[in-house]
Amino acid sequence: NILRGQGSIICLIKPVYEAGTGEIIEGYDDLYTVLISLTEFFAAEGFSVTGITDSPVRGNGGAIEFFARLLPFAGYTAPGLNGMTEAAVTRSLTLDKFKK
């Protein structure tokens, strides 16, 4: 209701929480599955995913994170969304871990 059909949402996706394991996820298949599952969830909740990309930095403890752009209406799938998702996961796995 806040967007009232206008605007967009940029959401931070933290697979460590989305997967429900509480552990850092670093496998390609696991990360890809989390992102595809969320895309399906967003669609079921009435949103359209127009983009997914990796975060350029890792989270605490070296956790891989992503961003997604959502529009507040259902039924639209960005062309090449699966390819964007695959590329984001591949890029995310090349990031160096950092230490605080």
N, C-alpha and C positions, 0 to 999 in steps of 0.2 A: 504493500500500500504506500510505502514511502516514495517509491519511484513513480508510481502512477503511470506505468507504461513508458516512461521516458528515462533517459540516462543509462548508465551502465554500472556494473559492479566489478571491481578488481579484487579478487580474493586470493589470499595466500593459502596454499595447500601444503600441509605438513604431513607427508605420508606416515611419519612415525606415529601420529595420532589417528589418521584416517584408517590405517590398516588395523588398528586396535591391538597391536602387539606390544606397544610401549618400547619397542626396540628400533634402533636406526635401521632403515631399509636401504640396501645398496645394490640389490640385484635388478638387472634390467627388467626381467619378467614381472617381478613384484611391483616395481615402480609403475610400469606400464599398466598393470592390472588395476592399481589404485586409481590412476588417472582416468582410465576408461570407466571404471565403476562410478567415479564421481560425476563424469560427464552424463552418464545414464541417470544418476540420482538428480542432478540439476534439471535435466529434461523432464523427469517425472514431477518435479516441483514447479514446473512452469517457466523455466529459464532456458535460454539458448546460449550455448557456449560458442563464442566467436574466436577464441584463441587460447592457446596454452603455451607457456614458455617456462624455461627453467630460471630459477633465481641465480643471479651471477655470484652470489656468495652462499656458503653453507650456513646452516643454523648452528645453535649451540651443540657442542659435541660432534660437529661434522655432519649433522643431518642434512640431507638433500631436500630442497623445497622448490615449489613451483608457484607460478601465478596463472590464474585463469581470468578471462574477461567474459562476463555474463550480461545478457540483455534480458530485461524483465518481460519476456513473452516467449511462448513455446513455439516449436515448429521449425526453427531455422537451425541448420547445421552448417558451420563454416566450411567452405570448400577446402579439402585437404586437412581437415582436423586430425585425422589419424596420423597423417604424415607430420603435422606439427607436434603431435604428442610423441611420436617416435623420435623426432629430432631433439625435442626437449629432454627426453630421458637420456639419449646418447650424450648430449652436451653436459648434462648434470653429472654424469659419471666421470668426466674428465677434470672436474674441479678439484683443486687441492684442498685438503682439510686444513683448518687453521687452529691455532691454539691461543687461548686468552692468556 
